[in-house]
Amino acid sequence: MRIITLNANGIRAAASKGFFDWMHRQDADVVCIQETKAQHPQLGDRHFFPPGYHVYYHDAVRKGYSGVAIYSRHQPDRVHYGLGWDVMDSEGRWLQADFGELSVVSLYLPSGSSKEERQQVKFQCMDYLQPLLAGMAGDGRQYIICGDWNIAHRKIDIKNWRGNLKSSGFLPEERAWMDQLFGPVGMADAFRQVDPREEQYTWWSNRGRAWDNNTGWRIDYQVTTPTVADQATRAEIYREQRFSDHAPLIMDYDLDPPLRG
């Protein structure tokens, strides 16, 4: 089973850069998108409803902002639009598709880099999600939570860690929260199950030559229940084409039965 996640930084912009042509060649079972920056009525072009996929969008109330999507080869048993919590739901930050005993989520955690007010919203979302994720880790289902978590967990996950110790996305409180997520909360970082290497980043600033110099951050994850992470067989951060300031994270899992059923 192949799962892809990408923060598109605008699904229409990513489409204009060839994302959907590339996506069709990947033969993915599920594709999770974050930061669609579009309302459903604005997505009239066939690109946004790729043939062979069941398509789900969860838009932000505010136009041109946030939003998540899931494209799935197999029709889900159920789709959850949001969490029932307006702080995240009004910004279109959680979309969940259930397939038998497996749930796949497209998550877009807020960034706190624009101003202190948004950092506090980010902390609020982290506080809300922690017990929810702990409950998911222990409820007997399998989960793959794809998305832009907007946190680089460890020094290995950010090029210039010394210069970013006080930056949103690498704050001590945020990294400690990730320690909890991959510790007592009970979730796993599936990428690190198969790729322990340094300098594996998924986001690069548009300033300077960050992309060219690989001065990046790994802030896009596939966070899974441990049994799913144990079945991860391959991970790739695709950098041959650039669709966004993020790169697609592709992961393969030896999960049975496959979603295409």
Secondary structure, 3 states (H helix, E strand, C coil): CEEEEEECCCHHHHHHCCHHHHHHHHCCCEEEEECCCCCHHHCCCHHHCCCCCEEEEECCCCCCCCCEEEEECCCCCEEEECCCCHHHHCCCCEEEEEECCEEEEEEECCCCCCCHHHHHHHHHHHHHHHHHHHHHHCCCCEEEEEEECCCCCCHHHECCCHHHCCCCCCCHHHHHHHHHHCCCCCCEEHHHHHCCCCCCCCEECCCCCHHHHCCEECCEEEEECHHHHCCEEEEEECCCCCCCCECCEEEEECCCCCCCC
